[in-house]
């Protein structure tokens, strides 16, 4: 008696094959994701979970965002590594394999949005126009970029909230790639009482500071 193998053999696909499989799936299902603002939150959650499940078949460390301005001709599909440097090649691989879509613009990494906005995170408002940073310098490397980000209500018990909120703001201002590659050191601290003694700036201008530091001879 011959017993049939009832277990399916696990696919052993190359990265290129996984990318092709993902984009084949997306091409067939893309229309479901075009009008997420026109459906219920429950329907939206189901679609987002479906998308993430398919994306994780390519790489479990990648994430995505769907959006863009309502008047834009194309909807943005952003593939992100959430700032994890080791996964940057995977983002670049997947987006480079994307075919041309009539209604979609595929973007590698969260792009910079500039300043002029505020963000609410875990009950705290993060406004780059009000948040102060103090530049740091390293004699061994004048071009190293480091700074302390200061909050008057900073408390060690809420350090994680302040750190995460700070990185969310920086991601939006600078873009995911710049935050990961350009910033060498960052600390979140309580605003010093003698802050006027420091050469400080506001996070809304952090992009200009980073550009200046990178251009130091």
N, C-alpha and C positions, 0 to 999 in steps of 0.2 A: 504494500500500500504506500503510495507516494503522498506525503503531506505537503501541501502548498504553503509557501511562506506568506503568512497573513500580514506581516509587518512590511511597511513601505521602506525602501532603502532611502536613507537621508541623502538629499542632493548635495553633492560636493562641487559647488560652483566657484568659479574664479570671481575676483572682484568685478571684472568687466561684465561677466555674465549676470552677476547680481544686479549691477547697475542697469543693464539692458532689461532685465526682468521687472525692475521697479518702474522704469519709464514706460514699458509696455502696459503695465497695470494702470499707471497714471493716465496714459493716453486714452484708455478705454473708459476711465472713470472721472476724467477731469471736470466734466460739466456739473457733477454733483457738488463740487467745491467752489463754484463760481459765485454763488449767491448766498453765502453763509449768513449774511445779515437779514435775509428774508425768511429764515426758518426759525423754529422754536429752539430754545437753548438745549432741550433734550436731543433734538435731531442733530443739532450742531455738535454736541458732545460725542454722539455716536460716530459722526463722520470724522471728527478729529481723531478719535481713538482708532478708527479703521485706517486712517492715513498713517498714524504713528506706527501701527502694527506692521504695515507694509514697508515703511521706511526702515524699521528695525530689522527687517529681513536682510537689508543691505548692511546696516551697521547699527548696533544697539546703543551706540553712544551719540547718535545724531538726533537732532530735533528740527522743527520747522515752524515757520510762521506764514500765515496767509493774510494778505491785506493790500494796502495801497489806497490812494485817493479815489473816491467814487467816480470822479471825472476822468481818471486815467484810462487810456485805451486798453491797457493790460492789467491783470491782477498780478501782484507780486507773490512769488513763492520763494521764500527765503529758507535755505538749508543752513543749519547752524551746528557748530560743535560746542555751543555754550562756553566758548572761551578756552576749551581744553586743547592745548597745542598739539598733543599727540594725535588728535583726530582731525586736524586741519587737512592733511593729505586726503582723507576720506571725503571731506566736503568738496575739495577741489576735483577729485575723481568723479564723484556722482554728478556734480553740476556740469563738468566738462562733457559728460556723456549725454546730457539732456538734448533732445531734438528741439527744433523750432516749433513753438506753439503760437497759434493765432491770438489766443486770449491770455497768455501767461508770459511773464518775464521771470525766468529762473535766476536767482541771485545767490552767490556764494557768500556766506557770512552776513550777519546783521550789519546793514550799512549805517554810516553816520547820519544823524538827523539834525545835528547842530543843537543850539540851545533855544531859549525862548519858550520853555515849557516847564512844568513841575510834575512830579510823580508822587502818588500816594502808595506807600509800601508798609504793610503791617501797622497801619494806623498812624504812620508818620509821613509828613510831607517833605519831599526832597526837592528843593528848588535851587538849581545851579546858579541863579542870580544872587542867592543869599548865602550859599555854602562857601566857606573860606578854605583855601588850601595854602600851606606854607611850603615853598620849594626847599628841597634838600640838595646838598652838593657832596660829591665824592672826589677827593683830590686825585685818587688813582685813575679815575675815569670822568673827566669833565662833562662828557656827553651822556653819562648815565642819568636816567630820568627817575627821580624819586620825590615824593611829597607827602606831607601829613594833611589829611582832610579833617577839618575842625567842626565840631558841633557844640553849641553852648549847653545843650541838654544831654550830652553824651554820658552814658552810664555803662560800666563794665558788664552789668547783668544783661544789657541789651546790645552788647557789642556785635553779635551776629546780625541783628537787624540793621545796624548802622553800616556794617561792612557790605552786606548784600544790597542794601539800598544805594550805597555809593557806587558799587559796580554796575547796577542797573542804569544809574544816571550816566556813568561814563560810557557804557555800551551805547546808549542812545546818542550821546554827544560825539563820540569818537568813532564808533563802529567796533564791532567785535574783534576784528583783526588788529587794529591799532592798540586796543586795551591789552591784548595778549602779548603783542610783540614789542610795543614801545615803552611800556611802564616797567621799570626795573624794581621799584620798591614803593609800597603804599602802606600807610598806617592811618587808622582812624583814632582821633584823640579828642579830648575835651578842649574847647577853645581856651587858649592861655589868657589869663587876666591881663597880661601886658601885650596883647595881640598887636597894639599899635607900634610896638618896637620891632615887629617882624616885617619883612618885605613879602606881604601876602597878596594873593589874588583871589578871584572867584572862579568856581568851576566852569562858569559860562565861558571863560576865556582859556580853559585848559588846553585847547587844541593849538592856540597860538604859542603857548609856553612850550609845548612838546616840540613844535616845529623849530622854535629858536634853539632849544637844547640839541636837537638832532643836527643842526647846522653849525654847531660850535666846532671850530677847527682843532 
